[in-house]
């Protein structure tokens, strides 16, 4: 069985949606296991609020 890890970083949610599309497409392949994870945010909370970043994302954090 092939394993695919889709890791993304998304400030406003656009890349998150693309990563979800990649995940969905990969899941259509027989014999493939797909995991979706995101990179932890590095900007301060005040900055994220000021730029109206999308902070609520469902994918679990990727850990080294």
C-alpha positions as CSV (number, residue, x, y, z in Angstrom):
1,X,0.0,0.0,0.0
2,X,1.3,3.4,-1.0
3,X,1.2,6.2,1.6
4,X,0.8,9.9,0.7
5,X,1.3,12.7,3.1
6,X,-0.1,16.1,2.0
7,X,1.4,18.9,4.2
8,X,0.3,22.5,3.7
9,X,0.5,26.0,5.2
10,X,-2.4,28.3,4.6
11,X,-2.9,31.8,5.9
12,X,-6.3,32.6,4.3
13,X,-7.6,29.1,3.5
14,X,-6.8,29.0,-0.2
15,X,-3.9,26.6,0.0
16,X,-6.0,24.6,2.6
17,X,-8.7,24.0,-0.1
18,X,-6.1,23.0,-2.7
19,X,-4.5,20.5,-0.2
20,X,-8.0,19.1,0.5
21,X,-8.5,18.7,-3.3
22,X,-5.2,16.9,-3.6
23,X,-6.1,14.6,-0.7
24,X,-9.5,13.8,-2.3
25,X,-7.9,13.0,-5.6
26,X,-5.3,10.8,-4.1
27,X,-8.0,8.9,-2.1
28,X,-9.6,7.9,-5.4
29,X,-6.6,5.7,-6.2
30,X,-6.9,2.1,-5.1
31,X,-4.4,1.0,-2.6
32,X,-3.4,4.4,-1.4
33,X,-3.5,5.7,2.2
34,X,-3.6,9.5,2.4
35,X,-2.9,11.8,5.4
36,X,-3.5,15.5,5.4
37,X,-1.6,17.7,7.9
38,X,-0.8,21.4,8.3
39,X,2.3,23.3,9.3
40,X,2.0,25.1,12.7
41,X,1.4,28.8,12.5
42,X,4.4,31.0,13.2
43,X,2.9,34.5,13.2
44,X,1.7,36.2,16.4
45,X,-2.0,36.0,17.1
46,X,-2.3,39.8,16.9
47,X,-0.9,39.8,13.4
48,X,-3.2,37.0,12.3
49,X,-6.2,39.0,13.6
50,X,-5.0,42.1,11.9
51,X,-4.7,40.4,8.5
52,X,-7.9,38.4,8.9
53,X,-6.1,35.1,8.6
54,X,-8.1,31.8,8.8
55,X,-7.0,30.3,12.1
56,X,-9.6,27.5,12.3
57,X,-8.3,24.7,10.1
58,X,-9.4,21.1,10.6
59,X,-6.2,19.3,9.6
60,X,-4.0,18.1,12.5
61,X,-0.6,19.7,12.9
62,X,2.4,18.0,11.3
63,X,5.0,17.0,13.8
64,X,8.6,16.1,13.0
